[in-house]
């Protein structure tokens, strides 16, 4: 019986694989066709029949309504589903993934005679909470149970590289370009512990985008030209089967071009009337590289982001580990090796990029114990529960803690244990260790290097007689590296009422983690107003604006939920708690004034893909906004904004977006990709707007500070005035080039307040108030009294009898209707 999980699964977009960790190392379990991996495709030809793998992948070409692939990206998306026409069933991406997992379990059964009860399953580090949770739910559907740890793919890959090769490298970078996702991860190895330092990724950037670029930009136009098929686009349902064929041919051609410089594509297409039409096309590696370049460049940018957030440069990285089938491309490898256009980091492709993640997951699984019920000893017998590391980088001094129990009452005085490994090289036998009064013990063992050592626990009583002991064997494996703490790869926080995002658990936080933040309500909750509600969106992302991030849940507090009326500005303590293995998130809100706690609704599987029309509208808005910002940047000559706009143009972001929006009409995965790209571009335009806005705000701020300086020199009769003004100047200088509009507006507001305080102490204040009241003459009644007071005020100003103005102003205030003087206060007081 296995003590540890031992099985690791790479549940991929295009292909999936399962590996097992044994005493003699890690190996891939082949499927029933002898392949190291199984295509992640499902085919249901009739009710009750499900095929997974190569046959299903091939059927996506000929039976496009009964076979599906590439559904991983839609995990956790509400409403995403595939309908199998002939079988008459509908499956969600989670259920389809469960079928792939079942197939992998069956491959294990073919070899071992039993199916694994649990497995470590890998997920992209860039997966959102929704996607990770859906993966765990798929494991349960597949019969793997609820105790399947999720491990990030870059971590698994790095473990596989480290487990196979002893190395002195301190820093690695994992470049994981799979079928549908991309992860760039900076890893550090120190004293045998492998730690993920920083990550950047995109859950919708992968090889399938390159496949579709080949179809949309090269193959489809050639089909329309050579075969004369009208309206030959992905959006047209008439050509669905033809596009499925072209997609498969594009993928096969891309793979072939990793070994040759050109490949001929031959495929029979439907002419729309049920007749086959032969189509031929010669694809060159150069044409492929040209189309793939924008995707490669985006991946390299994400690598640079991860390095920057780690405080490292490319020359600090000892090697780059290549993971994912797309990294077999010679063009990509040449680009990565180029110090100018790529990263210039030494490439390591010593492992099979298609199976390395599964291998690493199996190594990780070797260190995770299977959950077992506590052992119960029968009367007169004994049982032991042990705590020890399953994996270790040390060979000596490895701690083992045990608790011995009995079916009856026992005086443990004189009882002792001895731990032995008679098969060790050399054989190991530890010292005799006496139990304490509770039957517990602590000892240490030594293990063989790069091997699994199996130990037996010998229990003896006070007379030295060996006793029968249940659970008396255990094993410890020595490995070159062990995984460090898991970290959070996406920031979690809340959306504030002003539309900003407040991070609570930041990206890079070690897991498990729990953080509490205190906020204040912006409105009261009166039980007499049942429709009132306080909403706190729970968000995942890195953007400052709340609506640029992904909503993963919601906290709602209504009048019926509280025992008493809740005043505005009441404290709300929001707590985020996240587990390490399952990534399970719990969010609660405590309101001290009413002594009540509320639990958030975390949408574990409710991420929604936007519709095509919504995406098209957002794209039009973005294009219009981009044009406006370019005009503003040129007019104001803001160099940072101009450079950022040029960078967007160089990325060819808009042409790609237009194609993705078009594809979103028929492809949920494309809709998710498009939504991600739009969010990224919208956030970039937010930054550009700030670049343009900052110089004008800086000018306004310095003008206000200079006005304050003038008042301080003439009317500042208190030393604190100069201190306050200098403090403001220091805060402005501290912002430097990183000043943001929100920071500048806060300082402008404070400068206005200081200006108002100084102005109130000067004789100019009453003149400003008088002029403001004069502008409201038409609202005063009776008008004749207003004219008399205004005449007296003008005479007082002309004769420099300013001491008369406060009384005149008071008379004018009295002639105004209620509320009419508020604009004067705003205008003269400078309140923004």
C-alpha positions in Angstrom: 0.0 0.0 0.0 1.3 3.4 -1.0 2.1 5.9 1.8 2.3 8.9 -0.5 0.3 10.1 -3.5 3.1 9.3 -6.0 1.1 10.1 -9.1 1.4 13.5 -10.9 -0.8 14.7 -13.7 -0.2 17.5 -16.2 -3.7 18.3 -17.3 -2.9 20.3 -20.5 -4.8 22.3 -23.1 -3.5 20.1 -26.0 -2.1 17.0 -24.3 -2.1 15.5 -20.8 0.3 13.1 -19.2 0.6 11.1 -16.0 3.8 10.1 -14.2 4.6 8.0 -11.1 7.4 8.3 -8.6 8.9 5.0 -7.6 11.9 3.9 -5.6 14.1 3.9 -8.6 12.9 7.3 -10.0 10.1 8.9 -11.9 8.7 7.6 -15.2 5.8 8.4 -17.5 2.9 5.9 -17.7 2.1 5.3 -21.3 -1.4 5.1 -22.5 -2.9 2.1 -24.2 -1.4 3.2 -27.6 2.1 3.4 -26.2 2.2 7.2 -26.1 3.8 9.2 -23.4 0.9 11.7 -23.5 -2.8 11.7 -24.3 -4.4 14.4 -26.4 -6.9 16.3 -24.3 -9.9 15.6 -26.6 -13.2 13.9 -26.0 -15.4 12.1 -28.6 -19.0 10.9 -27.9 -20.2 9.0 -31.0 -23.4 7.7 -29.4 -25.1 7.6 -26.0 -23.0 6.0 -23.3 -19.8 5.9 -25.3 -16.9 8.2 -24.5 -13.5 8.2 -26.2 -10.5 10.2 -25.0 -7.2 10.8 -26.7 -5.8 10.4 -30.3 -9.0 9.1 -31.9 -11.0 11.8 -30.3 -8.5 14.4 -31.5 -8.7 13.2 -35.0 -12.5 13.3 -34.9 -12.5 17.0 -34.1 -11.7 17.3 -37.8 -14.3 15.0 -39.3 -17.0 15.1 -36.6 -16.8 18.7 -35.3 -20.1 18.4 -33.5 -19.3 15.2 -31.6 -15.6 15.7 -30.7 -14.0 18.6 -28.8 -10.6 19.7 -27.7 -8.9 22.7 -26.2 -11.4 23.3 -23.4 -9.0 23.8 -20.6 -9.0 27.6 -20.9 -12.8 27.7 -20.3 -12.5 25.9 -16.9 -14.6 27.7 -14.4 -16.5 29.8 -17.0 -20.3 29.9 -16.4 -22.3 28.9 -19.5 -19.3 27.3 -21.3 -20.3 23.9 -22.6 -20.0 21.5 -25.6 -23.0 19.7 -27.1 -22.5 16.2 -28.5 -25.1 15.9 -31.2 -25.3 12.2 -31.7 -24.9 11.3 -28.0 -27.5 13.9 -27.1 -25.5 15.2 -24.1 -23.9 18.4 -23.1 -20.7 18.7 -21.1 -18.9 21.6 -19.4 -15.1 22.1 -19.7 -14.9 20.8 -16.1 -16.7 17.6 -17.1 -14.6 17.2 -20.2 -11.5 17.5 -18.2 -12.8 14.9 -15.8 -13.1 12.5 -18.7 -9.4 13.1 -19.6 -8.5 12.5 -15.9 -10.5 9.2 -16.0 -8.6 8.1 -19.0 -5.3 8.8 -17.3 -6.4 6.8 -14.2 -7.4 3.9 -16.5 -3.9 4.0 -18.0 -2.6 3.4 -14.4 -5.0 0.6 -13.9 -3.8 -1.1 -17.1 -0.3 -1.3 -15.6 -0.8 -1.6 -11.8 -4.2 -3.3 -11.6 -5.8 -0.4 -9.7 -6.6 3.2 -10.2 -4.9 5.9 -8.1 -7.1 7.3 -5.4 -5.4 10.7 -5.6 -2.9 12.6 -7.7 -1.1 15.9 -7.7 -2.5 17.9 -10.6 -0.7 20.9 -12.2 -2.3 24.2 -13.1 -0.8 27.2 -14.9 0.5 29.7 -12.4 -1.6 32.3 -14.3 -4.8 30.5 -13.6 -7.5 32.5 -11.8 -9.2 31.2 -8.6 -12.2 30.1 -10.7 -10.0 28.0 -13.0 -8.1 26.4 -10.2 -11.2 25.6 -8.3 -12.8 24.1 -11.4 -9.7 21.9 -11.8 -10.1 20.5 -8.3 -13.8 19.8 -9.0 -12.9 18.0 -12.2 -10.6 15.7 -10.1 -13.5 14.9 -7.8 -15.7 14.0 -10.8 -13.0 11.8 -12.1 -12.9 9.8 -8.9 -9.6 11.2 -7.6 -11.3 12.5 -4.4 -11.1 15.9 -2.8 -7.5 15.6 -1.6 -5.7 16.3 -4.8 -3.1 19.1 -4.3 -2.8 21.6 -7.1 0.8 22.6 -8.0 1.8 25.4 -10.4 3.2 24.1 -13.6 6.4 26.2 -13.5 7.2 24.8 -10.0 6.6 21.2 -11.2 8.8 21.7 -14.2 11.6 23.2 -12.1 11.4 20.3 -9.7 11.7 17.8 -12.6 14.8 19.6 -13.9 16.3 19.8 -10.4 15.5 16.2 -9.4 17.3 14.9 -12.4 20.4 17.1 -12.5 22.5 18.2 -9.5 23.3 21.8 -10.1 24.9 24.8 -8.4 22.6 27.2 -10.2 21.1 29.8 -7.9 18.4 31.3 -10.1 16.4 29.7 -12.9 13.7 31.0 -15.1 10.9 28.7 -16.4 9.6 29.6 -19.8 6.4 27.5 -20.1 4.5 28.1 -23.4 1.9 25.4 -23.6 -1.1 24.8 -25.9 -3.3 27.5 -24.3 -1.4 29.2 -21.5 1.9 30.9 -20.7 3.9 31.1 -17.5 7.2 32.9 -16.8 8.5 32.0 -13.4 11.7 33.1 -11.6 12.9 30.3 -9.3 15.6 30.3 -6.7 17.5 27.2 -5.4 19.2 27.4 -2.0 20.4 24.5 0.1 18.2 22.2 -1.9 15.0 24.2 -1.5 13.3 25.4 -4.7 11.3 28.6 -4.2 9.1 30.4 -6.7 10.2 34.0 -6.3 8.0 35.8 -8.9 5.6 35.0 -11.7 4.1 36.6 -14.7 1.8 34.9 -17.1 -1.2 34.9 -19.3 -3.9 32.1 -19.1 -4.9 32.8 -22.7 -1.5 32.9 -24.5 -0.5 29.6 -26.0 0.3 27.6 -29.1 -3.4 27.4 -30.2 -3.3 31.2 -30.9 -0.4 30.6 -33.3 -2.4 27.8 -34.9 -5.4 30.1 -35.4 -3.1 32.8 -36.7 -1.9 30.4 -39.4 -5.5 29.5 -40.3 -6.9 33.1 -40.3 -4.0 34.9 -41.9 -2.6 32.3 -44.4 -4.8 29.2 -44.9 -8.3 30.7 -44.9 -7.4 33.5 -47.4 -5.7 30.9 -49.6 -8.8 28.6 -49.5 -11.1 31.6 -50.4 -8.7 32.5 -53.3 -8.1 28.9 -54.6 -11.5 27.3 -54.0 -13.7 30.3 -54.3 -15.7 29.6 -51.1 -17.9 32.6 -50.3 -17.7 34.3 -46.9 -15.1 31.8 -45.7 -14.6 33.0 -42.1 -14.6 31.3 -38.7 -17.8 33.2 -37.9 -19.7 31.5 -40.6 -21.3 28.2 -39.3 -21.4 26.8 -42.8 -17.6 26.3 -42.8 -17.3 25.0 -39.2 -16.0 21.6 -40.3 -13.6 23.1 -42.8 -12.0 25.3 -40.1 -11.7 22.4 -37.8 -9.7 20.6 -40.5 -7.5 23.6 -41.2 -6.9 24.1 -37.4 -5.7 20.5 -37.1 -3.5 20.8 -40.2 -2.0 24.0 -38.9 -1.1 22.5 -35.6 0.5 19.4 -37.3 2.4 21.7 -39.7 3.6 23.8 -36.9 5.0 20.8 -35.1 6.6 19.5 -38.3 8.4 22.9 -38.8 10.3 22.4 -35.6 12.3 19.7 -37.6 12.2 21.0 -41.2 12.1 24.4 -43.0 8.9 23.8 -45.0 6.0 21.5 -45.0 3.2 20.8 -47.6 -0.4 20.8 -46.4 -2.9 18.5 -48.2 -6.5 18.4 -47.0 -9.9 17.8 -48.5 -12.4 20.5 -47.8 -16.2 20.6 -48.2 -17.4 23.0 -51.0 -20.6 23.7 -49.1 -22.6 21.2 -51.1 -21.1 18.1 -49.6 -18.5 17.6 -52.3 -14.8 17.3 -51.4 -12.4 19.9 -52.8 -8.6 19.3 -52.5 -6.6 22.1 -51.0 -2.8 22.4 -51.0 -0.5 24.9 -49.3 3.2 25.1 -48.7 4.0 26.6 -45.3 7.6 27.7 -44.5 9.3 28.1 -41.1 9.9 31.8 -41.9 6.1 32.5 -42.5 5.3 30.7 -39.3 7.9 32.7 -37.3 6.5 36.0 -38.7 3.0 35.1 -37.6 4.1 33.8 -34.2 6.4 36.8 -33.5 3.8 39.0 -31.7 3.0 36.0 -29.3 6.7 35.4 -28.7 7.2 39.1 -28.0 4.4 39.1 -25.5 5.8 36.1 -23.7 9.2 37.7 -23.5 7.7 40.9 -22.1 6.1 38.8 -19.4 9.5 37.3 -18.6 11.0 40.8 -18.2 8.1 41.7 -16.0 8.8 38.7 -13.7 12.5 39.6 -13.6 11.8 43.2 -12.8 9.4 42.3 -10.0 12.1 40.0 -8.6 14.7 42.7 -8.7 16.8 40.7 -11.1 18.3 41.1 -14.6 18.7 38.4 -17.3 22.4 38.1 -16.4 21.4 37.1 -12.9 19.6 34.0 -14.2 21.8 30.9 -14.6 19.5 29.1 -17.1 16.1 29.1 -18.7 14.1 25.9 -18.5 12.0 25.4 -21.6 8.6 23.8 -21.0 5.7 23.1 -23.4 5.5 21.8 -26.9 5.6 25.3 -28.4 9.2 25.8 -27.1 10.4 23.2 -29.7 10.2 26.0 -32.3 13.7 26.9 -33.5 12.6 30.4 -34.2 11.5 30.9 -30.6 14.7 29.5 -29.3 16.8 31.8 -31.5 14.8 34.8 -30.3 15.1 33.9 -26.6 18.9 33.4 -27.0 19.3 36.9 -28.5 20.3 39.3 -25.7 18.8 42.3 -27.6 15.4 41.0 -28.9 15.1 38.2 -26.4 16.6 37.6 -23.0 20.1 36.2 -23.7 19.8 33.5 -20.9 21.3 30.1 -21.5 18.6 27.7 -22.7 18.1 24.3 -21.0 16.0 21.9 -23.1 17.5 18.7 -21.7 14.1 17.5 -20.6 11.1 16.5 -22.8 9.1 19.7 -22.8 5.8 17.7 -23.3 6.2 15.5 -20.2 8.5 17.4 -17.8 5.6 19.0 -15.9 4.0 15.6 -15.2 7.4 14.3 -14.0 7.8 17.2 -11.6 4.3 16.7 -10.3 5.1 13.1 -9.5 8.2 14.1 -7.6 6.1 16.5 -5.6 3.5 13.8 -5.1 6.2 11.6 -3.5 6.3 14.1 -0.7 2.5 14.2 0.0 1.0 11.6 2.2 -2.3 9.9 1.4 -4.9 10.7 3.9 -5.6 7.7 6.1 -7.9 7.2 9.1 -6.0 7.1 12.4 -4.9 3.5 13.2 -6.8 1.8 16.0 -5.1 -0.8 18.1 -7.0 -3.8 19.3 -6.9 -4.7 23.0 -3.5 -5.9 24.0 -2.0 -4.6 20.7 -0.2 -1.4 19.7 -0.4 1.2 16.8 1.8 4.1 15.9 1.2 7.3 14.0 4.3 8.9 12.5 5.2 12.4 11.4 8.3 12.8 9.1 9.3 14.3 5.8 8.5 12.1 2.8 11.2 14.0 0.8 14.5 15.3 2.1 17.6 16.9 0.7 19.6 15.8 3.7 21.0 12.3 4.3 21.4 12.6 8.1 19.6 14.0 11.0 16.1 13.6 9.5 13.5 14.0 12.3 10.8 11.3 13.0 8.1 11.9 15.6 5.8 9.2 16.7 2.8 8.5 18.9 2.2 5.0 20.1 -1.3 4.0 21.3 -2.8 0.9 22.7 -6.3 -0.7 22.9 -6.1 -0.5 26.6 -4.5 1.5 29.4 -0.7 1.2 29.4 2.1 2.5 31.6 4.6 3.5 29.0 7.5 3.5 31.5 10.3 1.4 30.0 8.8 1.1 26.6 11.1 2.1 23.7 11.3 2.1 19.9 14.2 1.4 17.6 14.1 2.5 13.9 15.9 0.4 11.4 16.6 0.2 7.6 18.3 -3.2 7.1 18.4 -2.7 3.3 20.2 0.6 3.6 23.7 1.1 2.1 25.0 0.8 4.7 22.3 -0.7 6.8 20.9 1.7 9.4 19.8 1.0 13.0 19.0 3.9 15.3 19.4 4.1 19.0 16.9 2.7 21.4 14.5 5.6 22.2 12.3 5.5 25.2 8.7 6.7 25.0 7.5 9.5 27.2 4.5 9.3 29.6 2.1 9.8 26.8 3.7 7.2 24.5 5.3 9.7 22.2 8.9 9.8 20.9 11.3 11.8 18.8 14.3 10.4 17.0 16.4 10.9 13.9 17.3 8.7 11.0 19.8 8.6 8.1 18.8 7.8 4.5 20.7 6.7 1.4 21.5 9.4 -1.2 19.2 9.6 -4.3 17.2 6.6 -3.1 14.1 5.7 -1.1 14.9 4.3 2.3 12.4 2.0 4.0 12.3 1.8 7.8 10.7 -0.5 10.3 9.7 0.7 13.8 10.5 -1.9 16.5 8.5 -1.5 19.8 9.8 -3.2 23.0 8.4 -3.3 26.5 10.2 -2.7 29.8 11.4 -6.4 29.6 12.9 -5.9 26.2 10.2 -8.0 24.5 9.3 -6.9 21.0 5.6 -6.1 20.6 3.3 -6.3 17.6 2.9 -2.8 16.2 0.4 -1.7 13.5 1.7 1.0 11.1 5.3 0.1 11.8 6.8 0.8 8.4 7.5 4.1 6.6 9.8 5.4 3.8 11.7 8.6 3.1 13.1 9.6 -0.3 16.3 11.6 -0.8 16.1 14.1 -3.7 18.3 16.9 -4.9 15.6 19.6 -4.4 12.4 19.9 -2.5 9.7 22.5 -3.3 9.5 25.5 -1.0 6.4 27.3 0.1 3.7 27.9 -2.4 3.1 31.6 -3.2 0.1 33.5 -4.4 0.5 34.3 -8.1 -2.4 36.8 -8.4 -3.2 39.6 -6.0 -6.5 39.4 -4.1 -8.4 42.4 -2.8 -11.6 44.4 -2.8 -13.1 47.1 -5.0 -13.7 50.4 -3.1 -16.7 52.6 -3.6 -14.6 55.1 -5.5 -13.8 52.5 -8.1 -10.2 51.8 -7.0 -8.7 48.4 -6.2 -7.3 47.8 -2.7 -4.9 44.8 -2.6 -5.3 42.7 0.5 -3.2 39.6 -0.3 -0.5 40.6 -2.7 1.0 38.5 -5.5 4.1 36.7 -4.1 2.6 36.2 -0.6 3.7 32.8 0.9 0.8 30.4 1.4 -1.2 29.6 3.5 -2.0 33.2 4.4 -4.6 35.3 6.3 -4.9 39.1 6.3 -7.4 41.4 7.9 -8.1 45.0 6.7 -10.4 47.6 8.2 -12.7 49.7 6.0 -15.6 52.1 6.6 -19.1 52.0 5.1 -20.0 54.9 2.8 -23.7 54.8 3.4 -25.9 54.0 6.4 -28.1 50.9 6.6 -31.5 51.7 8.0 -33.9 48.8 8.6 -36.7 51.1 7.4 -34.9 51.1 3.9 -34.8 47.4 2.9 -33.5 48.1 -0.6 -30.2 49.6 0.7 -27.1 47.5 0.3 -23.4 47.6 0.9 -21.5 45.8 -1.8 -17.9 44.9 -1.5 -16.6 43.2 -4.8 -13.8 40.6 -4.3 -11.3 41.0 -7.0 -8.2 39.2 -8.4 -5.7 41.1 -10.5 -2.9 43.8 -10.5 -4.7 46.9 -11.9 -5.4 50.0 -9.8 -8.9 50.4 -11.2 -11.3 47.8 -9.8 -13.1 47.2 -13.1 -9.9 46.2 -14.8 -9.6 43.2 -12.5 -11.5 39.9 -12.4 -14.4 39.7 -9.9 -14.2 36.4 -8.1 -16.8 37.0 -5.4 -19.1 39.5 -3.6 -19.8 40.6 0.0 -23.3 42.0 0.4 -24.7 43.5 3.6 -28.3 44.5 3.7 -30.5 46.1 6.5 -32.2 42.8 7.2 -28.8 41.3 7.9 -28.0 43.6 10.8 -29.7 43.7 14.2 -29.7 47.5 14.5 -29.4 50.5 12.2 -25.9 50.8 10.9 -24.6 54.4 10.6 -22.3 55.5 7.8 -18.6 55.3 8.4 -19.1 52.1 10.5 -16.0 49.9 10.6 -15.9 46.7 8.6 -13.1 44.3 9.1 -12.5 42.2 6.0 -10.5 39.0 6.3 -9.0 37.0 3.4 -7.8 33.5 4.1 -6.3 31.2 1.5 -5.0 27.6 1.7 -1.8 26.4 0.1 -2.7 23.1 -1.6 -6.3 23.6 -2.7 -6.1 27.5 -3.2 -9.5 27.5 -1.3 -10.4 31.1 -0.4 -12.6 32.2 2.5 -13.5 35.9 2.9 -15.5 37.2 5.9 -16.5 40.7 7.0 -16.9 41.5 10.7 -18.8 44.6 11.8 -17.8 45.4 15.4 -20.6 47.8 16.2 -23.2 45.1 15.7 -20.9 42.2 16.6 -21.9 40.3 13.5 -19.9 38.4 10.8 -20.8 37.9 7.2 -19.3 35.4 4.7 -18.6 36.3 1.1 -20.0 34.5 -1.8 -16.8 33.3 -3.7 -17.7 32.5 -7.3 -15.6 29.3 -7.6 -17.1 28.5 -11.0 -18.9 31.6 -12.1 -16.4 33.5 -14.3 -18.4 34.6 -17.3 -17.3 35.1 -20.8 -18.5 38.4 -22.3 -20.7 38.2 -25.4 -19.5 39.1 -28.9 -21.5 42.4 -29.1 -20.1 43.6 -25.8 -16.6 42.8 -26.9 -17.2 44.6 -30.2 -18.5 47.7 -28.4 -15.5 47.7 -26.1 -13.1 47.4 -29.0 -14.8 50.4 -30.8 -14.5 52.4 -27.6 -10.9 51.5 -27.2 -10.0 52.5 -30.7 -11.8 55.8 -30.3 -10.0 56.4 -27.0 -6.7 55.5 -28.5 -7.1 58.0 -31.3 -8.1 60.7 -28.8 -5.1 60.0 -26.6 -2.7 60.1 -29.5 -4.0 63.6 -30.4 -3.8 64.8 -26.8 -0.2 63.4 -26.5 0.9 65.1 -29.6 -0.8 68.4 -28.7 0.7 68.4 -25.2 3.9 66.9 -26.4 4.0 64.4 -23.5 7.0 62.1 -24.3 6.1 59.3 -21.9 2.6 59.0 -23.4 3.9 59.1 -27.0 6.4 56.3 -26.2 3.7 54.2 -24.6 1.4 54.7 -27.6 4.2 53.8 -30.0 4.8 50.7 -28.0 1.1 49.6 -28.4 1.4 50.2 -32.1 4.6 48.1 -32.2 2.9 45.2 -30.5 0.3 45.1 -33.3 -2.3 44.8 -30.5 -5.3 46.2 -32.3 -5.0 44.0 -35.5 -4.8 41.0 -33.3 -7.7 42.2 -31.2 -10.0 42.6 -34.2 -9.4 39.0 -35.2 -10.0 37.8 -31.7 -13.3 39.8 -31.4 -14.4 38.3 -34.7 -13.6 34.7 -33.5 -15.4 35.4 -30.2 -18.7 35.2 -32.1 -18.3 31.4 -32.3 -15.6 30.5 -29.7 -15.9 31.0 -25.9 -12.2 30.5 -25.5 -11.6 33.3 -28.0 -14.0 35.5 -26.1 -12.0 35.0 -22.9 -8.8 35.7 -24.7 -10.3 38.8 -26.1 -11.6 40.0 -22.7 -8.1 39.6 -21.2 -6.5 41.5 -24.1 -9.0 44.3 -23.9 -8.5 44.6 -20.1 -4.8 44.8 -20.6 -5.1 47.5 -23.3 -7.7 49.5 -21.3 -5.3 49.5 -18.4 -2.4 50.7 -20.6 -4.6 53.5 -21.9 -5.5 54.3 -18.2 -1.7 54.8 -17.7 -1.3 56.9 -20.8 -4.2 59.1 -19.7 -2.3 59.7 -16.4 0.9 60.5 -18.3 -1.0 63.2 -20.2 -2.8 64.5 -17.1 0.2 64.7 -14.8 2.0 67.7 -16.3 -1.2 69.9 -16.2 -1.9 68.9 -12.6 1.7 69.6 -11.7 1.4 73.1 -13.2 -1.8 73.7 -11.3 -0.2 72.5 -8.0 2.9 74.7 -8.3 0.7 77.7 -9.2 -1.3 77.0 -6.1 1.8 76.7 -4.0 3.2 79.9 -5.4 -0.1 81.7 -4.5 0.2 80.3 -1.0 3.8 81.6 -0.8 2.6 85.1 -1.7 0.0 85.0 1.0 2.5 83.7 3.6 4.9 86.5 2.8 2.2 89.2 3.1 -0.3 87.7 5.6 1.3 84.7 7.2 1.4 85.8 10.8 2.0 82.4 12.2 5.3 80.3 12.0 3.3 77.2 11.3 2.1 78.6 7.9 5.6 78.5 6.5 6.1 75.0 8.0 2.9 73.7 6.4 3.9 75.2 3.0 7.4 73.7 3.1 5.9 70.3 4.0 3.7 70.5 0.9 6.6 71.4 -1.2 8.6 68.4 0.2 5.8 66.0 -0.5 5.6 67.3 -4.1 9.3 66.8 -4.6 9.2 63.3 -3.1 6.7 62.2 -5.8 9.3 62.9 -8.5 8.7 61.3 -11.9 6.4 58.7 -10.3 3.6 61.2 -9.5 0.1 60.0 -10.2 -3.0 62.1 -10.7 -4.6 60.9 -7.5 -1.5 61.9 -5.5 -1.4 65.3 -7.2 -5.1 66.0 -6.6 -4.8 65.2 -2.9 -1.9 67.7 -2.7 -3.8 70.3 -4.8 -6.7 69.9 -2.4 -4.5 70.5 0.6 -2.8 73.5 -1.1 -6.3 74.9 -1.7 -7.2 74.4 1.9 -4.0 76.2 3.0 -4.6 79.0 0.5 -8.1 79.4 1.9 -6.9 79.5 5.5 -4.3 82.2 4.6 -6.8 84.1 2.6 -9.3 84.2 5.4 -6.8 86.1 7.5 -6.2 88.7 4.7 -8.4 91.7 3.7 -8.9 90.1 0.3 -11.2 87.4 1.7 -14.2 89.8 2.3 -13.7 91.3 -1.2 -13.9 87.8 -2.8 -17.0 87.0 -0.8 -18.6 90.3 -1.7 -18.0 89.7 -5.5 -19.4 86.3 -5.2 -22.6 87.6 -3.6 -22.9 90.3 -6.3 -23.0 87.6 -8.9 -26.2 86.3 -7.2 -28.0 89.6 -7.2 -30.9 88.3 -9.4 -31.8 85.7 -6.7 -32.0 88.3 -3.9 -35.2 89.7 -2.5 -36.2 92.4 -2.1 -34.1 93.6 -5.1 -34.0 97.3 -3.9 -32.3 96.4 -0.6 -29.8 94.3 -2.5 -28.9 97.2 -4.8 -28.4 99.5 -1.8 -26.1 97.0 -0.1 -24.1 96.4 -3.3 -23.6 100.2 -3.8 -22.4 100.5 -0.2 -20.0 97.6 -0.7 -18.5 99.1 -3.9 -18.0 102.4 -2.1 -16.3 100.7 0.9 -13.9 99.0 -1.5 -13.2 102.2 -3.4 -12.5 104.1 -0.2 -10.5 101.2 1.3 -13.0 100.9 4.2 -12.8 97.1 4.2 -13.8 96.8 7.8 -17.4 97.6 6.6 -17.5 94.6 4.2 -18.3 91.8 6.7 -21.5 93.6 7.7 -22.5 94.3 4.1 -21.9 90.7 3.2 -24.0 89.5 6.0 -26.9 91.7 4.8 -26.6 90.2 1.3 -26.6 86.7 2.6 -29.8 87.4 4.4 -31.5 88.4 1.1 -30.7 85.1 -0.6 -33.1 82.1 -0.6 -32.0 79.0 1.4 -29.1 77.2 -0.2 -28.3 79.8 -2.8 -25.1 80.8 -1.0 -23.5 77.3 -1.3 -21.9 77.9 -4.7 -20.1 81.0 -3.2 -18.7 78.8 -0.4 -17.5 76.3 -3.0 -16.0 78.8 -5.3 -14.4 81.1 -2.7 -13.4 78.3 -0.3 -11.7 76.2 -3.0 -13.4 72.9 -2.0 -13.1 70.4 -4.9 
